[in-house]
Amino acid sequence: MATKADLPRRIAFEVLLRFDKGGADRLKADSLLTEALARHSAALSEQDRGFVYALVMGTLRHWLRLDEWIKRLTGKHLKQMTPQVRVLLRLGLFQLYGLNHVPAYAALNTTVELAKGQKQSPRTIKFINAVLREAQRVLEADGFASPPAETDLPGHLLLAYGWPESLTRMLQGQYAAQAILDMAEQSQSPSGLSLRVNNLKTSTADYMQALKELGIEGQSLADPPEGIRLEGFSGSPRKLPGFEEGYFYVQDPSSMWVSHLLKPQPDESVLDLCAAPGSKTTHMAALMQNTGTITAIDSKLERLALLTENIQRLGITNIHVHQADGLTFDPMAGKLFDKVLVDAPCSGSGTLRRHPEILLHLKKLNLDAYIKTQWALLQKGFEGLKPGGAMVYSTCSVLRAENHDVVAKLLAKYPEAILEIEEQRPINEKADGFYAARILKKA
């Protein structure tokens, strides 16, 4: 039975094992961590919770890189090992490499004890111990070499940053090599916490003052003006002042930019075809000063429940929620809207800092399926737009095929479509990678 001292590692192991067994393309790290931490909430301190988070997210971030190291160390393909052994080796290796505050002996000993707790055979425990000790020797010497970026960028990024080669190849036709290297470097560290102040309930200045009075340092973002960044805060956002009262929404700066690009005005009618969980929907409501109407569409009931919860917490009354497929929804027998937002489902390739598990499913990404849905939603949105109105198409992707190419197809099909603004934002030190295009319909 696990002691309190090794409980964080055991929880991390269990979460990571679910990824190995269940397929990262079907699982979200945040959801699994929330579920696992809730089961053990009484036994974990805030420090313990932070350690579990660091172990899981760090191992996911370096997963593909660690697998390459394991192959080098053992001369074996990982499919020859059980899921438990693979995860134990990844977890031990990540602690040896990625957590400076964990001494090497602690990384080794705790992994061996964890293996014993998982009832691994003496032979397997000896194998795990030997692999990790050899890894320690290599890391303390010259480390694991990677190919030069100048001659093999995909191979370099796989070994140096854990980026799948398929992702790098997709980016090479779109970005310069240095830009790709910069994004890979930025994706290695967790993103800081960003908040959007809910100006329906308080001002940015007043909320900054409330944080300051509690000793929480926040940096006001000029773009957007309601944005605040909390660099040093590592606790739960729910413990920040005013969460239950709806004073803020946790949201990346790039995501906030999208609603400002659409420029919804008070008393307008807005269609949001992919609304849940509501970051941009509720932001538009605030920009509209809770007037007019926002028709919010999403097909999944559980996501709509979260949208409804956010609407209520933030005190919003102008959003009308509909459970429907955005591709087939007919709101009011052909009614047209002043503004339309199509925040389309996508690969999520711009959110690797917050969702490192995406690196795993990008290995076998079916980009064509996303593009088909994006194209259909974009057409649906444009056809629901009034002449003289504006539509924004956005994704949290850095891949041209999901972004510029989809918009270009719309412009080619509809002569009345005018591209006013288009911007692709890369992953950087303060924000996710994001794309948005503002498209007008001729009056």
C-alpha positions in Angstrom: 0.0 0.0 0.0 1.3 3.5 -1.0 2.5 5.7 1.8 1.6 9.4 1.9 5.2 10.2 0.7 4.8 8.3 -2.6 1.2 9.1 -3.2 1.8 11.9 -5.7 4.0 9.6 -7.8 1.4 6.9 -7.7 -1.4 9.2 -8.8 0.8 10.5 -11.6 1.6 6.9 -12.6 -2.1 6.0 -12.7 -3.0 9.0 -14.9 -0.1 8.4 -17.3 -1.0 4.7 -17.5 -4.5 5.7 -18.7 -2.9 7.6 -21.5 -0.7 4.7 -22.5 -3.7 2.3 -22.5 -6.5 4.5 -23.6 -5.0 6.5 -26.4 -4.0 10.1 -26.0 -6.2 11.2 -28.8 -9.3 10.3 -26.7 -8.1 11.7 -23.4 -7.5 15.2 -22.0 -4.8 15.7 -19.3 -6.7 18.4 -17.4 -9.8 16.2 -17.1 -7.9 13.2 -15.9 -5.9 15.2 -13.4 -9.0 16.9 -12.0 -10.6 13.5 -11.6 -7.6 11.9 -10.0 -6.8 14.7 -7.6 -10.5 14.9 -6.5 -10.3 11.2 -5.5 -7.4 11.9 -3.2 -8.2 15.5 -2.2 -8.2 14.7 1.6 -4.7 13.2 1.5 -2.9 15.8 -0.7 -1.4 19.1 0.2 -1.2 22.0 -2.3 2.5 21.1 -2.8 1.5 17.5 -3.5 -1.1 18.6 -6.0 1.5 20.8 -7.8 3.9 17.9 -7.9 1.3 15.5 -9.4 0.6 18.2 -12.0 4.3 18.7 -12.8 4.9 14.9 -13.2 2.0 14.3 -15.5 2.3 17.4 -17.7 6.1 17.1 -17.9 6.1 13.5 -18.8 3.4 14.1 -21.5 5.4 17.0 -22.8 8.5 14.9 -23.2 6.8 11.6 -23.9 8.0 11.0 -27.5 11.5 12.2 -26.5 11.6 9.8 -23.5 10.5 6.9 -25.7 13.4 7.6 -28.1 15.8 7.6 -25.1 14.3 4.3 -23.8 14.9 2.7 -27.2 18.5 3.8 -27.2 19.0 2.6 -23.6 17.4 -0.8 -24.1 17.8 -1.6 -27.8 14.1 -2.6 -27.6 10.9 -1.3 -29.2 8.5 -0.1 -26.6 5.8 -2.5 -27.8 7.9 -5.3 -26.4 7.3 -3.9 -22.9 4.1 -3.8 -20.8 2.3 -0.5 -20.4 3.2 -0.4 -16.7 6.9 -0.8 -17.5 6.8 1.9 -20.3 5.1 4.4 -17.9 7.5 3.6 -15.0 10.5 4.2 -17.3 9.1 7.5 -18.7 8.2 8.7 -15.2 11.6 7.9 -13.8 13.4 9.4 -16.8 11.5 12.6 -16.6 12.4 13.0 -13.0 16.0 12.4 -13.8 16.0 15.0 -16.6 13.2 17.4 -16.2 12.8 18.1 -12.4 15.9 19.8 -11.0 14.5 19.7 -7.5 14.3 15.9 -7.5 17.7 14.4 -6.7 18.8 11.5 -8.9 18.7 9.0 -6.1 15.1 10.0 -5.3 14.1 9.6 -8.9 15.7 6.1 -9.0 14.6 4.8 -5.6 11.0 6.0 -5.8 10.5 4.6 -9.3 11.8 1.2 -8.1 9.5 1.3 -5.1 6.6 2.3 -7.3 7.4 -0.7 -9.5 7.3 -2.9 -6.4 4.0 -1.4 -5.4 2.7 -2.4 -8.9 3.7 -6.0 -8.2 6.3 -6.1 -10.9 8.5 -9.2 -10.9 12.0 -9.0 -9.4 13.5 -9.4 -12.9 11.4 -6.4 -14.2 12.4 -4.3 -11.2 16.0 -5.1 -11.9 15.5 -4.1 -15.5 13.9 -0.8 -14.6 16.7 0.0 -12.1 19.4 -0.8 -14.6 17.9 1.3 -17.4 17.4 4.3 -15.1 21.0 4.1 -13.7 22.4 4.0 -17.3 20.2 7.0 -18.1 21.6 8.8 -15.1 25.1 8.1 -16.4 24.4 9.3 -19.9 22.6 12.5 -18.6 25.5 13.3 -16.3 28.0 12.9 -19.1 27.1 14.4 -22.5 23.3 13.6 -22.6 21.4 12.1 -25.4 22.5 13.6 -28.7 20.1 14.8 -31.3 20.7 15.4 -35.0 21.7 18.9 -36.1 18.7 21.2 -36.8 20.3 22.4 -39.9 20.3 19.0 -41.6 17.5 17.2 -39.9 15.0 19.5 -38.3 12.3 16.8 -37.7 14.8 14.5 -36.1 16.3 17.3 -34.0 12.9 18.4 -32.7 11.9 14.9 -31.8 15.0 14.2 -29.7 15.5 17.8 -28.4 11.8 18.7 -27.7 9.6 15.6 -28.1 7.9 17.0 -31.1 6.5 14.4 -33.5 8.3 14.4 -36.9 4.9 14.6 -38.7 4.2 18.0 -37.0 7.5 19.5 -38.0 7.1 18.4 -41.6 3.6 20.0 -41.7 5.1 23.3 -40.4 8.2 23.3 -42.6 6.3 24.5 -45.7 4.7 27.4 -43.7 7.4 28.7 -41.3 11.1 29.3 -41.4 13.2 26.8 -39.5 14.0 29.3 -36.7 10.4 30.1 -36.2 9.6 26.4 -35.7 12.5 26.0 -33.3 11.2 29.0 -31.3 7.7 27.5 -31.1 9.2 24.2 -30.0 11.3 25.9 -27.3 8.2 27.9 -26.0 6.1 24.7 -25.9 8.5 23.2 -23.3 7.4 25.3 -20.4 3.9 25.6 -18.9 1.9 28.7 -19.8 1.3 31.2 -17.1 -2.3 31.8 -15.9 -4.2 34.5 -17.8 -7.6 35.9 -16.8 -10.2 37.9 -18.6 -11.8 40.3 -16.2 -15.6 40.2 -16.5 -16.4 43.9 -17.1 -20.1 43.3 -16.5 -19.3 42.9 -12.8 -16.0 44.8 -12.1 -13.3 46.8 -13.8 -9.8 45.6 -14.7 -8.3 48.2 -12.3 -10.5 47.2 -9.4 -9.8 43.5 -9.9 -6.1 44.2 -10.1 -6.4 46.1 -6.8 -8.2 43.1 -5.2 -5.4 40.8 -6.2 -2.8 43.2 -4.9 -4.5 43.4 -1.5 -4.1 39.6 -1.2 -0.4 39.8 -2.2 -1.0 38.3 -5.7 1.0 40.0 -8.4 -0.9 40.5 -11.7 0.2 42.2 -14.9 -2.4 44.1 -16.9 -2.3 43.3 -20.6 -2.7 46.2 -22.9 -4.0 43.8 -25.6 -6.7 43.0 -24.6 -7.5 45.6 -22.0 -9.5 43.2 -19.8 -6.7 40.7 -19.7 -4.5 40.0 -16.6 -1.5 37.6 -16.4 -0.5 36.0 -13.2 3.1 34.8 -13.7 3.8 33.5 -10.2 0.4 32.0 -9.3 0.3 28.2 -9.1 -2.8 27.5 -7.2 -6.4 26.8 -8.3 -8.1 29.7 -10.1 -11.2 28.9 -8.0 -9.3 30.2 -5.0 -8.7 33.6 -6.5 -11.0 36.5 -5.3 -14.3 36.7 -7.0 -14.4 33.4 -8.8 -17.8 32.4 -7.5 -19.1 35.9 -8.0 -18.1 35.8 -11.7 -15.4 38.5 -11.7 -13.2 36.7 -14.2 -12.8 33.8 -16.7 -9.6 31.9 -17.2 -8.7 32.5 -20.8 -5.6 32.8 -23.0 -4.8 36.2 -24.5 -4.9 34.9 -28.0 -8.4 33.6 -27.4 -9.5 37.0 -26.0 -8.2 38.6 -29.2 -10.7 36.7 -31.3 -13.8 38.4 -29.8 -12.3 41.8 -30.2 -11.6 41.0 -33.8 -15.3 40.3 -34.4 -16.3 43.6 -32.7 -19.8 42.6 -31.6 -21.8 45.8 -30.7 -24.6 46.3 -28.2 -28.0 45.3 -29.4 -26.6 43.2 -32.4 -27.6 39.6 -33.1 -24.6 37.2 -33.1 -24.4 33.5 -34.1 -21.7 31.4 -32.3 -21.6 28.0 -34.1 -19.2 26.3 -31.8 -19.9 28.0 -28.4 -19.0 25.6 -25.5 -17.4 25.9 -23.0 -18.0 29.6 -23.5 -14.8 31.6 -23.3 -15.5 33.6 -26.5 -19.2 33.5 -26.2 -19.3 35.1 -22.7 -16.6 37.5 -23.8 -18.8 38.7 -26.7 -21.7 39.1 -24.2 -19.5 41.4 -22.1 -18.4 43.4 -25.1 -22.1 43.8 -26.0 -22.8 45.0 -22.5 -25.3 42.1 -22.0 -27.6 43.5 -24.7 -28.7 42.1 -28.0 -28.7 38.3 -28.5 -26.1 35.7 -28.9 -27.4 32.4 -30.3 -24.9 29.8 -28.9 -24.7 26.4 -30.6 -23.0 23.2 -29.5 -23.8 19.6 -30.1 -22.5 18.0 -26.9 -24.8 18.1 -23.8 -21.9 17.9 -21.3 -20.2 20.9 -22.9 -23.4 22.9 -23.0 -23.8 22.2 -19.3 -20.4 23.8 -18.7 -21.4 26.7 -21.0 -24.6 27.2 -19.0 -22.7 27.1 -15.7 -20.3 29.8 -17.0 -23.1 32.0 -18.2 -24.8 31.9 -14.8 -21.6 32.5 -12.9 -20.7 35.5 -15.0 -24.2 37.0 -14.7 -25.0 37.0 -18.5 -28.5 37.2 -19.8 -28.2 37.7 -23.6 -27.0 34.2 -24.6 -29.5 31.7 -25.8 -28.1 28.2 -25.7 -29.2 25.5 -28.2 -28.1 21.9 -28.3 -27.6 21.2 -32.0 -25.1 20.4 -34.7 -23.7 23.6 -36.0 -23.6 22.1 -39.5 -27.4 21.6 -39.7 -28.8 24.1 -37.2 -31.5 26.4 -38.6 -32.1 29.0 -35.9 -35.2 30.8 -37.0 -36.3 29.7 -40.5 -33.4 31.4 -42.3 -32.8 34.4 -39.9 -29.6 36.2 -40.7 -27.2 37.6 -38.1 -25.2 40.8 -37.8 -22.1 38.9 -36.7 -21.0 35.3 -36.8 -18.2 33.5 -35.0 -16.9 30.2 -36.2 -14.4 29.0 -33.7 -13.8 25.7 -35.4 -12.7 22.4 -33.9 -9.1 21.8 -34.9 -5.9 20.0 -34.2 -5.1 22.2 -31.2 -1.5 22.5 -32.4 -1.3 26.0 -31.0 -2.0 25.0 -27.4 0.9 22.6 -26.7 2.0 24.5 -23.7 -1.3 23.9 -21.9 -2.2 20.6 -23.5 1.0 18.6 -24.1 -1.0 15.4 -24.7 -1.8 16.9 -28.1 1.8 16.1 -29.1 0.9 12.4 -28.8 -2.2 12.4 -31.0 -0.5 14.7 -33.6 1.5 11.6 -34.5 -1.6 10.0 -36.1 -3.6 13.2 -36.8 -6.5 12.9 -39.4 -6.2 16.5 -40.6 -8.6 15.8 -43.5 -11.5 15.1 -41.1 -10.9 18.4 -39.3 -10.6 20.4 -42.6 -13.9 18.9 -43.9 -15.7 20.0 -40.7 -14.0 23.4 -40.7 -15.0 24.0 -44.3 -18.6 23.0 -43.7 -18.9 25.2 -40.6 -17.4 28.2 -42.4 -19.9 27.9 -45.3 -22.8 27.5 -42.8 -21.6 30.6 -40.9 -21.2 32.7 -44.0 -24.6 31.8 -45.3 -26.1 32.8 -41.9 -24.5 36.3 -42.1 -26.4 39.4 -43.1 -25.2 41.4 -46.1 -23.0 44.1 -44.6 -22.2 41.8 -41.6 -18.9 40.4 -40.4 -17.7 36.9 -39.6 -14.6 35.7 -37.8 -13.2 32.3 -38.4 -10.7 31.1 -35.8 -8.8 28.1 -34.6 -6.2 27.3 -31.9 -4.0 25.8 -34.7 -0.7 26.9 -36.2 -1.3 24.7 -39.3 -2.0 26.6 -42.6 -4.2 23.8 -43.9 -6.7 24.4 -41.1 -6.5 28.2 -41.4 -5.5 30.2 -44.4 -6.3 27.4 -46.9 -9.9 27.0 -45.5 -10.6 30.7 -45.7 -9.1 31.0 -49.2 -11.5 28.3 -50.4 -14.4 30.4 -49.0 -13.2 33.5 -50.8 -13.0 31.5 -54.0 -16.5 30.2 -53.8 -18.4 33.3 -52.6 -17.7 36.5 -54.6 -19.5 38.5 -51.9 -16.9 37.5 -49.3 -14.2 40.0 -48.5 -11.2 39.2 -46.4 -10.6 42.3 -44.2 -8.0 41.0 -41.6 -6.1 37.7 -41.4 -3.4 36.9 -38.8 -1.6 33.7 -37.7 -0.1 34.0 -34.3 2.7 31.5 -33.4 3.2 29.9 -30.0 5.1 32.4 -27.9 6.2 33.0 -24.3 2.9 34.6 -23.3 0.1 33.1 -25.5 -1.1 30.2 -27.4 -0.7 29.9 -31.2 -3.9 31.1 -32.8 -5.4 32.0 -36.2 -8.2 34.4 -37.0 -9.7 35.9 -40.1 -12.3 38.7 -40.3 -14.5 38.3 -43.3 -17.1 40.8 -44.5 -20.2 40.1 -46.7 -20.9 42.7 -49.3 -24.1 44.6 -48.7 
